[in-house]
Amino acid sequence: MRKIILECTLYILKGTMSFIYFFIKLFPIQKNKVLMISRQSNEPSIDFKVLQDEILKNNSNWKVKMLCKKIPKNIYGKIKYCFYIIKCMYHIGTSNVCIVEGYVIPVSALKHKKKLIIVQIWHAMGAIKKFGKQVINKKEGSNEIVANIMKMHQNYTFVTCTSNATREIYAEAFGIEKEKILVLGMPRIDYLLGKNKTIDNRVEDLIREYPKLKEKQNILYVPTFRKGENICIDSLINAIDMNKYNLIIKLHPLEKSNIDNKYTINSKYNTFELLKISDYIITDYSAVAFEATILNKKVFFYLYDLEKYEIMRGLNINLQEEMKSVTFKDIKNIIDMIEKKEYPYEEYEKFKEKYIETIDTQNSERIVNHIKSIMKQ
């Protein structure tokens, strides 16, 4: 019975959206209008900001519109969000290009004008953990009924990624042809490599605000968000000699675990900036590992719940094979390696070369140029 109610509700929702969108599509396309939509955050991501700068740099006649809003959890907020979706539909219907960094329902579920170019840049640099259509009906995944009726991850003109190895993963996760997944890179790589010097200025501000970061080596812990699970933090804190190291813990925005303020940094500083000032990165299944390698930071994988996580979500990369020398279930093994100043650079470089083929400052330029080439067709 619940299944029938869910299906009926979704078909009514989709039908209502399609009806409204039919009239919206009667509005003309605004020439050279680029729309960026995200529900990952209420603020534009670094990828969106860097890409916007690249778009406007040599195309002064182009217009960029950003719509960034997370789905609220309360009923009143969700009702308001329905009207926000109509706003998104208007801008989708009047744009030449729509760029997304996650699953956006009106982008995937609706039938658009043939000339609309839809670009998926995704919000993570690769995928150690499974996502999208790989985790349908799993604890951390989407419901199969919702995914099918709302056409999850359909309508993309092309998807960007950072390597051919990642193409294979994305083809399965998005459920699209591998030919549509292009190794063009990610805008955040340009940012990490300091293309416009913004990150360097932000790091200077960070150090001025937290001078202790210059006094000792910094260990950054960036764990993956686990739906309905608390992060294992105490064992990490107990294993580190705070007389030798500064510990910085950067949790996922949705994580509810309580942490002592002495281990946190003001949220105005993003993960990329924390990576820059860190000497060692400890993570688990997070794509932050790829971002750390861009900066040649020493990365360690703390997989204390590996068997459970395999069942709950699953992995695309076997870290125990590909990064076996720095992958442990016991945090003490990681701290021992840090103390001994040992690191398997040969293994590290193989991992880096396999999953990131676009380590330069032309990532945004390649994406924009490819969009322009399609517009000329």
C-alpha positions in Angstrom: 0.0 0.0 0.0 2.8 2.4 0.9 4.4 1.7 -2.5 1.2 2.6 -4.3 0.8 5.8 -2.3 4.4 6.8 -3.0 4.1 6.1 -6.7 0.8 8.1 -7.0 2.3 11.0 -5.1 5.4 11.1 -7.3 3.4 10.8 -10.6 1.1 13.7 -9.4 4.2 15.8 -8.5 5.9 15.1 -11.8 2.7 15.7 -13.8 2.2 19.0 -12.0 5.8 20.1 -12.7 5.5 19.0 -16.4 2.2 21.0 -16.8 3.7 24.1 -15.4 7.0 23.6 -17.3 5.0 23.3 -20.6 4.0 27.0 -20.3 7.4 28.1 -19.0 9.0 26.7 -22.1 6.9 29.2 -24.1 9.2 31.9 -22.9 12.2 32.6 -25.2 15.7 31.5 -24.3 17.8 34.4 -23.0 20.9 34.5 -25.3 24.1 33.3 -23.6 22.4 32.6 -20.3 24.2 30.1 -18.1 22.3 28.7 -15.1 24.0 27.0 -12.2 21.8 25.0 -9.8 22.9 23.2 -6.6 21.1 21.7 -3.6 24.4 20.8 -1.9 24.6 24.1 0.0 22.8 27.5 0.3 25.9 29.2 -1.0 27.8 28.8 -4.3 30.5 26.2 -4.2 34.1 26.8 -5.1 33.5 25.0 -8.3 30.6 27.3 -9.3 32.6 30.4 -8.4 35.7 29.4 -10.3 33.6 28.3 -13.3 31.7 31.6 -13.2 34.9 33.5 -13.3 36.1 31.6 -16.3 32.8 32.0 -18.2 32.8 35.8 -17.7 36.5 36.3 -18.2 36.3 36.3 -22.0 32.6 36.3 -22.5 31.3 39.7 -21.3 28.0 39.2 -23.1 27.2 36.0 -21.1 25.0 36.1 -18.1 25.4 33.7 -15.2 22.5 32.9 -12.8 23.2 30.9 -9.6 20.5 29.1 -7.6 21.8 27.3 -4.5 19.5 26.0 -1.9 19.4 22.8 0.3 16.1 21.0 0.8 14.8 22.1 4.2 13.9 19.4 6.7 10.7 21.0 8.2 7.3 20.9 6.5 7.0 24.6 6.1 10.4 24.8 4.5 9.6 22.0 2.1 6.4 23.8 1.0 8.4 26.9 0.3 10.9 24.8 -1.5 8.2 23.7 -4.0 7.8 27.4 -5.1 11.6 27.6 -5.3 11.5 24.6 -7.7 9.1 26.6 -10.0 11.7 29.4 -10.0 14.4 26.9 -11.0 12.1 25.6 -13.8 11.7 29.2 -15.2 15.5 29.7 -15.3 16.1 26.2 -16.8 13.5 26.9 -19.5 15.1 30.3 -20.4 18.8 29.3 -20.4 21.2 28.1 -23.0 23.3 26.1 -20.5 22.5 24.5 -17.1 25.3 23.4 -14.9 24.6 21.1 -11.9 26.9 19.5 -9.2 24.4 16.9 -7.9 21.0 15.4 -8.6 18.5 18.2 -9.3 15.0 16.9 -9.8 13.6 19.4 -12.4 16.8 19.0 -14.4 16.5 15.2 -14.6 12.8 14.7 -14.5 11.5 17.1 -17.1 11.6 17.3 -20.9 13.6 20.3 -21.9 14.1 22.3 -25.1 16.5 20.5 -27.5 19.0 23.3 -27.4 19.5 23.2 -23.7 23.0 22.0 -22.7 23.1 20.3 -19.3 26.5 19.8 -17.6 27.0 17.6 -14.5 30.3 18.6 -12.8 29.5 16.6 -9.6 30.5 17.8 -6.1 33.3 15.4 -5.4 36.6 14.7 -7.2 36.1 11.1 -7.9 34.3 8.4 -6.0 35.9 6.1 -3.5 32.5 5.2 -2.2 29.5 4.2 -4.3 26.8 6.7 -5.1 23.9 7.5 -7.4 22.4 4.5 -9.1 25.1 2.3 -7.5 23.4 2.6 -4.1 19.7 2.5 -4.9 17.7 0.8 -2.1 20.8 0.8 0.1 20.7 2.5 3.6 22.6 5.5 2.3 21.0 5.5 -1.2 17.9 6.6 -3.0 14.6 4.7 -3.1 14.2 2.8 -6.4 10.7 4.1 -7.0 11.8 7.7 -6.6 14.9 7.2 -8.7 12.9 5.7 -11.6 9.9 8.0 -11.6 11.9 11.1 -11.2 14.5 9.9 -13.7 17.5 10.3 -11.5 20.6 11.5 -13.3 19.1 11.7 -16.8 19.2 14.4 -19.4 22.9 15.2 -19.1 24.6 16.4 -22.2 28.0 15.5 -20.7 29.6 14.8 -17.3 33.0 16.0 -16.3 35.6 13.9 -14.4 39.3 13.8 -13.7 40.5 10.5 -15.1 39.6 7.5 -17.4 39.4 5.3 -14.3 36.8 7.7 -12.9 34.8 7.5 -16.2 34.2 3.8 -15.5 32.8 4.6 -12.1 30.7 7.5 -13.2 29.1 5.6 -16.1 27.7 3.1 -13.6 26.8 5.7 -10.9 24.9 8.0 -13.3 23.6 5.2 -15.5 24.7 6.9 -18.7 27.0 6.1 -21.7 30.7 6.3 -21.0 31.0 8.5 -24.1 29.2 11.3 -22.3 31.7 11.3 -19.5 34.6 13.5 -20.4 38.0 13.9 -18.8 38.0 17.7 -18.6 38.8 18.0 -14.9 37.1 20.0 -12.1 37.2 23.8 -11.4 38.3 23.2 -7.8 41.7 21.9 -9.1 42.4 25.4 -10.6 41.5 26.8 -7.2 43.7 24.4 -5.2 46.6 25.2 -7.5 46.1 28.9 -6.8 45.2 30.0 -10.3 43.7 33.3 -9.1 45.6 33.5 -5.8 42.4 33.5 -3.8 43.2 30.4 -1.8 46.7 31.8 -0.9 45.0 35.0 0.5 42.5 32.9 2.4 45.3 30.8 3.9 47.1 33.9 5.1 43.9 35.0 6.8 43.5 31.6 8.4 47.0 31.6 9.8 46.6 35.1 11.2 43.4 34.0 12.9 44.9 30.8 14.2 48.7 31.4 14.8 49.0 28.1 16.6 48.9 26.4 13.1 52.5 27.6 12.5 53.8 26.3 15.8 53.4 22.6 15.2 52.6 20.2 12.4 48.9 19.9 11.5 46.9 16.7 11.2 43.6 17.2 9.5 40.8 14.6 10.0 38.1 14.7 7.3 35.7 11.8 7.7 32.8 10.8 5.4 29.2 11.5 6.5 27.5 8.3 7.7 23.8 8.4 7.6 22.4 7.6 11.1 25.9 6.9 12.5 28.2 8.9 14.7 31.8 9.4 13.7 34.6 7.7 15.7 36.5 10.6 17.1 37.6 9.7 20.6 40.1 7.0 19.6 41.8 9.5 17.2 42.0 12.2 19.8 43.5 9.8 22.4 46.1 8.5 19.9 47.6 11.9 19.0 50.3 13.6 21.1 48.9 17.1 21.2 52.3 18.4 22.4 53.7 17.6 18.9 50.7 18.1 16.6 47.6 20.3 16.1 44.6 18.2 15.4 41.9 19.8 13.1 38.6 18.0 12.6 36.5 19.0 9.7 33.1 17.2 9.7 30.6 17.0 7.0 27.9 19.8 7.2 25.2 17.2 8.0 27.2 15.5 10.7 25.7 15.9 14.2 28.6 14.7 16.4 29.8 17.1 19.1 33.5 18.1 19.0 35.5 20.3 21.4 36.0 23.7 19.8 39.8 23.4 20.2 39.8 20.8 17.4 37.7 22.9 15.0 38.3 25.9 12.7 35.7 28.6 11.9 33.4 27.2 9.2 34.1 30.2 6.9 37.3 28.4 6.0 36.6 25.5 3.6 38.3 22.1 3.4 40.5 23.2 0.5 42.1 25.9 2.7 42.5 23.5 5.6 44.3 21.1 3.2 46.8 23.8 2.3 47.9 24.3 5.9 47.9 20.6 6.9 50.9 18.2 6.9 48.9 15.0 7.2 45.4 14.1 6.1 43.4 11.3 7.7 40.2 10.4 6.0 38.2 7.3 5.2 36.0 7.0 2.1 35.9 10.7 1.3 37.0 12.2 -2.1 39.0 14.7 -0.1 41.8 12.2 -0.6 42.0 13.1 -4.2 42.1 16.8 -3.4 44.9 16.2 -0.9 47.0 14.5 -3.6 46.7 17.6 -5.8 48.6 19.4 -3.1 51.0 16.4 -2.5 49.8 16.0 1.0 50.4 12.7 2.9 47.1 10.9 3.0 46.1 8.1 5.4 42.9 6.0 5.3 41.3 5.2 8.7 38.7 2.5 7.9 37.5 1.4 11.3 34.1 0.3 10.0 35.1 -1.1 6.6 32.9 -4.3 6.7 29.9 -2.4 7.9 30.3 0.4 5.4 30.6 -2.1 2.5 27.2 -3.4 3.4 25.7 0.1 4.1 27.0 1.7 0.9 29.9 -0.1 -0.8 33.1 1.1 -2.4 34.4 1.7 -5.9 38.0 1.6 -4.9 39.7 -1.2 -2.9 41.9 1.0 -0.7 43.4 -2.1 1.0 44.9 -3.0 -2.4 45.6 0.4 -4.0 46.8 2.2 -0.9 47.5 -0.7 1.3 50.5 0.9 3.0 48.5 3.7 4.4 45.1 2.0 5.0 44.4 0.8 8.5 41.5 -0.1 10.8 43.5 0.9 13.9 44.3 4.6 14.3 47.5 3.8 16.2 49.0 2.3 13.1 48.5 5.6 11.3 50.0 7.7 14.1 53.0 5.3 14.2 53.7 5.9 10.5 53.4 9.7 11.1 55.8 9.4 14.0 58.4 7.4 12.0 58.2 9.9 9.1 57.5 7.0 6.7 55.4 7.3 3.6 55.0 5.0 0.5 55.5 7.6 -2.3 55.6 5.1 -5.1 52.2 3.7 -4.2 50.9 7.2 -3.7 52.0 8.4 -7.1 50.4 5.4 -8.8 47.1 6.2 -7.1 47.4 9.9 -8.0 48.2 9.2 -11.7 45.3 6.7 -12.0 42.6 8.9 -10.6 43.7 12.5 -11.4 44.9 13.2 -15.0 44.1 16.9 -15.0 46.5 18.4 -12.6 46.9 21.8 -14.2 45.1 25.2 -14.1 43.1 24.8 -17.3 40.3 22.7 -15.9 37.6 25.4 -16.0 38.9 26.6 -19.4 38.5 23.1 -20.8 34.9 22.8 -19.5 33.9 26.3 -20.8 35.5 25.7 -24.2 33.6 22.4 -24.6 30.3 24.1 -23.7 31.1 26.7 -26.4 31.9 24.1 -29.0 28.5 22.4 -28.4 26.7 25.7 -28.7 28.3 26.3 -32.1 26.9 23.0 -33.5 
